[in-house]
Amino acid sequence: MGDRYELDVKCAYCGKINFDIWYAPTCGALTFICSNCKKTNFITDNFVTKKIEKVEYDDVYNALVFTSNMLSDDQLKKIAKEMYEKLKNGRKHRKRI
């Protein structure tokens, strides 16, 4: 349904580089837990990390739009709303299986 990436990204909290982070917004993989400080980071559509408390709806929506290749705008908006609410309600990071 969308693009997937493996990234090396810097933690927005402590600055440590985290390697081989799986990023696949259409699969729900928008965040990672830092290997150093153990805080959850959000990855934006331009592969920059953001503190989870600073994430806005548009960040989630833009990540989905950037990586989606088969979803309508209405589907993207619905999924983005659900994901955003989960992030803001403190749901844990979804681990790669």
N, CA, C and O atoms as a GROMACS GRO file, in nm:
protein
  388
    1MET      N    1   0.081  -0.120   0.000
    1MET     CA    2   0.000   0.000   0.000
    1MET      C    3   0.085   0.126   0.000
    1MET      O    4   0.036   0.233  -0.035
    2GLY      N    5   0.212   0.114   0.039
    2GLY     CA    6   0.294   0.234   0.044
    2GLY      C    7   0.441   0.202   0.050
    2GLY      O    8   0.481   0.085   0.055
    3ASP      N    9   0.520   0.306   0.050
    3ASP     CA   10   0.666   0.292   0.055
    3ASP      C   11   0.713   0.261   0.196
    3ASP      O   12   0.651   0.298   0.295
    4ARG      N   13   0.828   0.192   0.200
    4ARG     CA   14   0.892   0.160   0.328
    4ARG      C   15   1.038   0.194   0.317
    4ARG      O   16   1.098   0.185   0.210
    5TYR      N   17   1.096   0.234   0.430
    5TYR     CA   18   1.236   0.275   0.432
    5TYR      C   19   1.305   0.220   0.556
    5TYR      O   20   1.240   0.195   0.657
    6GLU      N   21   1.435   0.200   0.548
    6GLU     CA   22   1.517   0.173   0.665
    6GLU      C   23   1.610   0.293   0.677
    6GLU      O   24   1.687   0.323   0.586
    7LEU      N   25   1.603   0.360   0.792
    7LEU     CA   26   1.671   0.488   0.810
    7LEU      C   27   1.770   0.485   0.926
    7LEU      O   28   1.758   0.405   1.018
    8ASP      N   29   1.867   0.573   0.919
    8ASP     CA   30   1.953   0.606   1.032
    8ASP      C   31   1.912   0.747   1.072
    8ASP      O   32   1.931   0.842   0.995
    9VAL      N   33   1.855   0.762   1.191
    9VAL     CA   34   1.802   0.891   1.234
    9VAL      C   35   1.850   0.928   1.373
    9VAL      O   36   1.880   0.842   1.456
   10LYS      N   37   1.856   1.057   1.396
   10LYS     CA   38   1.901   1.110   1.524
   10LYS      C   39   1.781   1.126   1.617
   10LYS      O   40   1.676   1.176   1.576
   11CYS      N   41   1.797   1.085   1.742
   11CYS     CA   42   1.693   1.101   1.842
   11CYS      C   43   1.668   1.250   1.866
   11CYS      O   44   1.762   1.328   1.883
   12ALA      N   45   1.542   1.289   1.866
   12ALA     CA   46   1.505   1.429   1.890
   12ALA      C   47   1.529   1.471   2.034
   12ALA      O   48   1.534   1.590   2.064
   13TYR      N   49   1.544   1.375   2.124
   13TYR     CA   50   1.563   1.404   2.266
   13TYR      C   51   1.710   1.408   2.306
   13TYR      O   52   1.756   1.507   2.363
   14CYS      N   53   1.785   1.302   2.275
   14CYS     CA   54   1.924   1.293   2.324
   14CYS      C   55   2.029   1.309   2.214
   14CYS      O   56   2.147   1.324   2.245
   15GLY      N   57   1.988   1.306   2.088
   15GLY     CA   58   2.080   1.327   1.978
   15GLY      C   59   2.154   1.203   1.929
   15GLY      O   60   2.231   1.212   1.833
   16LYS      N   61   2.134   1.088   1.991
   16LYS     CA   62   2.203   0.966   1.949
   16LYS      C   63   2.147   0.919   1.814
   16LYS      O   64   2.026   0.924   1.791
   17ILE      N   65   2.237   0.873   1.727
   17ILE     CA   66   2.195   0.816   1.599
   17ILE      C   67   2.143   0.674   1.625
   17ILE      O   68   2.208   0.594   1.692
   18ASN      N   69   2.027   0.645   1.571
   18ASN     CA   70   1.967   0.512   1.578
   18ASN      C   71   1.971   0.455   1.436
   18ASN      O   72   1.930   0.521   1.341
   19PHE      N   73   2.020   0.332   1.423
   19PHE     CA   74   2.043   0.273   1.292
   19PHE      C   75   1.933   0.174   1.254
   19PHE      O   76   1.871   0.110   1.339
   20ASP      N   77   1.912   0.164   1.123
   20ASP     CA   78   1.818   0.067   1.065
   20ASP      C   79   1.678   0.077   1.124
   20ASP      O   80   1.618  -0.024   1.161
   21ILE      N   81   1.627   0.197   1.132
   21ILE     CA   82   1.491   0.221   1.182
   21ILE      C   83   1.394   0.202   1.066
   21ILE      O   84   1.408   0.263   0.961
   22TRP      N   85   1.295   0.119   1.088
   22TRP     CA   86   1.196   0.091   0.985
   22TRP      C   87   1.090   0.200   0.986
   22TRP      O   88   1.032   0.230   1.090
   23TYR      N   89   1.066   0.262   0.869
   23TYR     CA   90   0.970   0.371   0.854
   23TYR      C   91   0.873   0.333   0.742
   23TYR      O   92   0.911   0.326   0.625
   24ALA      N   93   0.750   0.310   0.780
   24ALA     CA   94   0.646   0.271   0.684
   24ALA      C   95   0.512   0.324   0.736
   24ALA      O   96   0.435   0.249   0.796
   25PRO      N   97   0.484   0.452   0.714
   25PRO     CA   98   0.363   0.513   0.769
   25PRO      C   99   0.233   0.440   0.737
   25PRO      O  100   0.145   0.432   0.823
   26THR      N  101   0.218   0.388   0.616
   26THR     CA  102   0.093   0.321   0.583
   26THR      C  103   0.078   0.189   0.657
   26THR      O  104  -0.031   0.130   0.659
   27CYS      N  105   0.185   0.141   0.718
   27CYS     CA  106   0.180   0.021   0.803
   27CYS      C  107   0.176   0.058   0.952
   27CYS      O  108   0.178  -0.030   1.038
   28GLY      N  109   0.171   0.186   0.980
   28GLY     CA  110   0.166   0.231   1.120
   28GLY      C  111   0.302   0.253   1.182
   28GLY      O  112   0.310   0.283   1.302
   29ALA      N  113   0.409   0.240   1.106
   29ALA     CA  114   0.545   0.257   1.160
   29ALA      C  115   0.592   0.400   1.136
   29ALA      O  116   0.662   0.428   1.039
   30LEU      N  117   0.553   0.488   1.226
   30LEU     CA  118   0.588   0.630   1.218
   30LEU      C  119   0.682   0.672   1.330
   30LEU      O  120   0.733   0.784   1.331
   31THR      N  121   0.705   0.582   1.424
   31THR     CA  122   0.783   0.615   1.542
   31THR      C  123   0.889   0.509   1.568
   31THR      O  124   0.886   0.400   1.511
   32PHE      N  125   0.982   0.544   1.656
   32PHE     CA  126   1.080   0.447   1.704
   32PHE      C  127   1.117   0.484   1.846
   32PHE      O  128   1.101   0.599   1.888
   33ILE      N  129   1.166   0.387   1.919
   33ILE     CA  130   1.212   0.411   2.055
   33ILE      C  131   1.364   0.420   2.051
   33ILE      O  132   1.431   0.329   2.003
   34CYS      N  133   1.418   0.529   2.101
   34CYS     CA  134   1.562   0.551   2.100
   34CYS      C  135   1.634   0.442   2.179
   34CYS      O  136   1.592   0.406   2.289
   35SER      N  137   1.741   0.390   2.121
   35SER     CA  138   1.818   0.285   2.188
   35SER      C  139   1.895   0.338   2.308
   35SER      O  140   1.937   0.260   2.394
   36ASN      N  141   1.914   0.468   2.316
   36ASN     CA  142   1.989   0.529   2.425
   36ASN      C  143   1.899   0.577   2.539
   36ASN      O  144   1.913   0.532   2.652
   37CYS      N  145   1.808   0.669   2.509
   37CYS     CA  146   1.726   0.730   2.615
   37CYS      C  147   1.589   0.665   2.631
   37CYS      O  148   1.516   0.695   2.726
   38LYS      N  149   1.554   0.576   2.539
   38LYS     CA  150   1.428   0.499   2.544
   38LYS      C  151   1.302   0.583   2.524
   38LYS      O  152   1.192   0.540   2.560
   39LYS      N  153   1.317   0.702   2.468
   39LYS     CA  154   1.200   0.786   2.441
   39LYS      C  155   1.150   0.761   2.299
   39LYS      O  156   1.227   0.731   2.208
   40THR      N  157   1.020   0.775   2.283
   40THR     CA  158   0.957   0.755   2.153
   40THR      C  159   0.972   0.882   2.069
   40THR      O  160   0.939   0.992   2.113
   41ASN      N  161   1.020   0.863   1.947
   41ASN     CA  162   1.039   0.971   1.850
   41ASN      C  163   0.943   0.950   1.734
   41ASN      O  164   0.912   0.837   1.697
   42PHE      N  165   0.896   1.059   1.675
   42PHE     CA  166   0.816   1.056   1.554
   42PHE      C  167   0.909   1.088   1.437
   42PHE      O  168   0.999   1.171   1.450
   43ILE      N  169   0.887   1.024   1.323
   43ILE     CA  170   0.966   1.054   1.203
   43ILE      C  171   0.876   1.128   1.105
   43ILE      O  172   0.768   1.078   1.070
   44THR      N  173   0.918   1.245   1.062
   44THR     CA  174   0.839   1.327   0.969
   44THR      C  175   0.856   1.276   0.826
   44THR      O  176   0.937   1.187   0.800
   45ASP      N  177   0.778   1.333   0.735
   45ASP     CA  178   0.784   1.292   0.595
   45ASP      C  179   0.916   1.328   0.527
   45ASP      O  180   0.945   1.278   0.418
   46ASN      N  181   0.997   1.413   0.589
   46ASN     CA  182   1.130   1.443   0.534
   46ASN      C  183   1.240   1.376   0.616
   46ASN      O  184   1.356   1.418   0.612
   47PHE      N  185   1.202   1.270   0.691
   47PHE     CA  186   1.294   1.185   0.766
   47PHE      C  187   1.368   1.257   0.879
   47PHE      O  188   1.481   1.222   0.913
   48VAL      N  189   1.305   1.356   0.936
   48VAL     CA  190   1.359   1.428   1.051
   48VAL      C  191   1.278   1.383   1.173
   48VAL      O  192   1.156   1.370   1.165
   49THR      N  193   1.345   1.362   1.285
   49THR     CA  194   1.273   1.320   1.404
   49THR      C  195   1.213   1.438   1.477
   49THR      O  196   1.259   1.552   1.467
   50LYS      N  197   1.109   1.408   1.550
   50LYS     CA  198   1.036   1.511   1.623
   50LYS      C  199   0.994   1.451   1.757
   50LYS      O  200   0.956   1.335   1.765
   51LYS      N  201   1.002   1.532   1.862
   51LYS     CA  202   0.954   1.486   1.992
   51LYS      C  203   0.806   1.455   1.981
   51LYS      O  204   0.729   1.530   1.921
   52ILE      N  205   0.767   1.344   2.040
   52ILE     CA  206   0.630   1.295   2.025
   52ILE      C  207   0.526   1.397   2.072
   52ILE      O  208   0.418   1.405   2.016
   53GLU      N  209   0.560   1.474   2.174
   53GLU     CA  210   0.464   1.574   2.226
   53GLU      C  211   0.448   1.694   2.132
   53GLU      O  212   0.356   1.775   2.150
   54LYS      N  213   0.535   1.706   2.033
   54LYS     CA  214   0.528   1.818   1.938
   54LYS      C  215   0.461   1.778   1.806
   54LYS      O  216   0.444   1.862   1.718
   55VAL      N  217   0.422   1.652   1.793
   55VAL     CA  218   0.361   1.603   1.670
   55VAL      C  219   0.222   1.663   1.653
   55VAL      O  220   0.145   1.672   1.748
   56GLU      N  221   0.192   1.705   1.530
   56GLU     CA  222   0.061   1.759   1.496
   56GLU      C  223  -0.006   1.670   1.393
   56GLU      O  224   0.060   1.588   1.329
   57TYR      N  225  -0.134   1.685   1.378
   57TYR     CA  226  -0.210   1.605   1.280
   57TYR      C  227  -0.145   1.612   1.142
   57TYR      O  228  -0.131   1.509   1.075
   58ASP      N  229  -0.107   1.731   1.099
   58ASP     CA  230  -0.048   1.748   0.965
   58ASP      C  231   0.079   1.666   0.948
   58ASP      O  232   0.108   1.621   0.836
   59ASP      N  233   0.156   1.645   1.054
   59ASP     CA  234   0.276   1.562   1.046
   59ASP      C  235   0.239   1.419   1.007
   59ASP      O  236   0.304   1.358   0.922
   60VAL      N  237   0.137   1.367   1.069
   60VAL     CA  238   0.092   1.230   1.041
   60VAL      C  239   0.033   1.222   0.901
   60VAL      O  240   0.066   1.131   0.824
   61TYR      N  241  -0.052   1.316   0.868
   61TYR     CA  242  -0.115   1.318   0.734
   61TYR      C  243  -0.009   1.328   0.625
   61TYR      O  244  -0.014   1.254   0.527
   62ASN      N  245   0.086   1.418   0.640
   62ASN     CA  246   0.190   1.436   0.538
   62ASN      C  247   0.276   1.312   0.521
   62ASN      O  248   0.316   1.278   0.410
   63ALA      N  249   0.305   1.243   0.631
   63ALA     CA  250   0.383   1.119   0.622
   63ALA      C  251   0.307   1.014   0.541
   63ALA      O  252   0.366   0.943   0.460
   64LEU      N  253   0.176   1.005   0.563
   64LEU     CA  254   0.095   0.910   0.487
   64LEU      C  255   0.089   0.946   0.339
   64LEU      O  256   0.102   0.860   0.253
   65VAL      N  257   0.068   1.074   0.310
   65VAL     CA  258   0.061   1.119   0.171
   65VAL      C  259   0.194   1.091   0.100
   65VAL      O  260   0.195   1.046  -0.014
   66PHE      N  261   0.304   1.117   0.168
   66PHE     CA  262   0.438   1.099   0.110
   66PHE      C  263   0.464   0.953   0.072
   66PHE      O  264   0.529   0.927  -0.029
   67THR      N  265   0.415   0.860   0.150
   67THR     CA  266   0.448   0.719   0.128
   67THR      C  267   0.336   0.637   0.067
   67THR      O  268   0.358   0.522   0.030
   68SER      N  269   0.217   0.692   0.055
   68SER     CA  270   0.103   0.617   0.004
   68SER      C  271   0.099   0.618  -0.148
   68SER      O  272   0.131   0.718  -0.212
   69ASN      N  273   0.059   0.505  -0.204
   69ASN     CA  274   0.044   0.501  -0.349
   69ASN      C  275  -0.090   0.444  -0.394
   69ASN      O  276  -0.114   0.430  -0.514
   70MET      N  277  -0.176   0.410  -0.299
   70MET     CA  278  -0.303   0.348  -0.339
   70MET      C  279  -0.424   0.399  -0.261
   70MET      O  280  -0.536   0.355  -0.287
   71LEU      N  281  -0.405   0.489  -0.168
   71LEU     CA  282  -0.516   0.534  -0.084
   71LEU      C  283  -0.574   0.665  -0.133
   71LEU      O  284  -0.501   0.752  -0.180
   72SER      N  285  -0.705   0.678  -0.122
   72SER     CA  286  -0.770   0.804  -0.159
   72SER      C  287  -0.744   0.908  -0.049
   72SER      O  288  -0.700   0.874   0.061
   73ASP      N  289  -0.772   1.032  -0.080
   73ASP     CA  290  -0.752   1.139   0.020
   73ASP      C  291  -0.842   1.117   0.141
   73ASP      O  292  -0.800   1.142   0.254
   74ASP      N  293  -0.964   1.072   0.118
   74ASP     CA  294  -1.054   1.045   0.231
   74ASP      C  295  -1.000   0.934   0.320
   74ASP      O  296  -1.007   0.944   0.442
   75GLN      N  297  -0.946   0.829   0.259
   75GLN     CA  298  -0.886   0.720   0.336
   75GLN      C  299  -0.766   0.770   0.415
   75GLN      O  300  -0.748   0.737   0.533
   76LEU      N  301  -0.682   0.852   0.350
   76LEU     CA  302  -0.564   0.907   0.418
   76LEU      C  303  -0.602   0.992   0.537
   76LEU      O  304  -0.540   0.982   0.643
   77LYS      N  305  -0.703   1.075   0.522
   77LYS     CA  306  -0.749   1.160   0.632
   77LYS      C  307  -0.801   1.078   0.749
   77LYS      O  308  -0.773   1.109   0.865
   78LYS      N  309  -0.877   0.973   0.718
   78LYS     CA  310  -0.932   0.888   0.824
   78LYS      C  311  -0.820   0.816   0.899
   78LYS      O  312  -0.819   0.813   1.022
   79ILE      N  313  -0.726   0.758   0.825
   79ILE     CA  314  -0.614   0.687   0.887
   79ILE      C  315  -0.527   0.783   0.967
   79ILE      O  316  -0.485   0.751   1.078
   80ALA      N  317  -0.500   0.900   0.911
   80ALA     CA  318  -0.418   1.000   0.980
   80ALA      C  319  -0.483   1.042   1.112
   80ALA      O  320  -0.414   1.056   1.213
   81LYS      N  321  -0.613   1.061   1.112
   81LYS     CA  322  -0.684   1.099   1.234
   81LYS      C  323  -0.670   0.991   1.340
   81LYS      O  324  -0.642   1.020   1.456
   82GLU      N  325  -0.690   0.866   1.301
   82GLU     CA  326  -0.678   0.754   1.395
   82GLU      C  327  -0.536   0.743   1.451
   82GLU      O  328  -0.518   0.726   1.571
   83MET      N  329  -0.437   0.753   1.363
   83MET     CA  330  -0.297   0.743   1.407
   83MET      C  331  -0.259   0.858   1.499
   83MET      O  332  -0.191   0.839   1.600
   84TYR      N  333  -0.303   0.977   1.464
   84TYR     CA  334  -0.272   1.095   1.545
   84TYR      C  335  -0.332   1.080   1.685
   84TYR      O  336  -0.266   1.109   1.784
   85GLU      N  337  -0.456   1.036   1.691
   85GLU     CA  338  -0.520   1.018   1.821
   85GLU      C  339  -0.448   0.912   1.905
   85GLU      O  340  -0.432   0.930   2.026
   86LYS      N  341  -0.404   0.805   1.843
   86LYS     CA  342  -0.328   0.702   1.916
   86LYS      C  343  -0.197   0.760   1.969
   86LYS      O  344  -0.159   0.733   2.083
   87LEU      N  345  -0.128   0.838   1.887
   87LEU     CA  346  -0.002   0.899   1.932
   87LEU      C  347  -0.026   0.991   2.051
   87LEU      O  348   0.049   0.988   2.148
   88LYS      N  349  -0.128   1.071   2.043
   88LYS     CA  350  -0.156   1.168   2.149
   88LYS      C  351  -0.213   1.104   2.275
   88LYS      O  352  -0.205   1.162   2.383
   89ASN      N  353  -0.268   0.985   2.261
   89ASN     CA  354  -0.322   0.914   2.377
   89ASN      C  355  -0.218   0.821   2.440
   89ASN      O  356  -0.251   0.742   2.528
   90GLY      N  357  -0.096   0.832   2.395
   90GLY     CA  358   0.013   0.757   2.458
   90GLY      C  359   0.024   0.612   2.420
   90GLY      O  360   0.085   0.534   2.494
   91ARG      N  361  -0.033   0.572   2.308
   91ARG     CA  362  -0.018   0.433   2.264
   91ARG      C  363   0.127   0.404   2.236
   91ARG      O  364   0.198   0.491   2.184
   92LYS      N  365   0.171   0.288   2.267
   92LYS     CA  366   0.310   0.249   2.251
   92LYS      C  367   0.347   0.234   2.104
   92LYS      O  368   0.262   0.210   2.018
   93HIS      N  369   0.475   0.248   2.079
   93HIS     CA  370   0.535   0.228   1.948
   93HIS      C  371   0.502   0.090   1.895
   93HIS      O  372   0.508  -0.009   1.968
   94ARG      N  373   0.467   0.082   1.769
   94ARG     CA  374   0.440  -0.047   1.706
   94ARG      C  375   0.572  -0.106   1.661
   94ARG      O  376   0.645  -0.047   1.581
   95LYS      N  377   0.604  -0.223   1.712
   95LYS     CA  378   0.730  -0.288   1.678
   95LYS      C  379   0.718  -0.362   1.547
   95LYS      O  380   0.612  -0.416   1.513
   96ARG      N  381   0.826  -0.365   1.474
   96ARG     CA  382   0.833  -0.439   1.349
   96ARG      C  383   0.830  -0.588   1.378
   96ARG      O  384   0.899  -0.638   1.467
   97ILE      N  385   0.747  -0.657   1.302
   97ILE     CA  386   0.736  -0.802   1.321
   97ILE      C  387   0.818  -0.874   1.215
   97ILE      O  388   0.822  -0.997   1.212
   0.00000   0.00000   0.00000
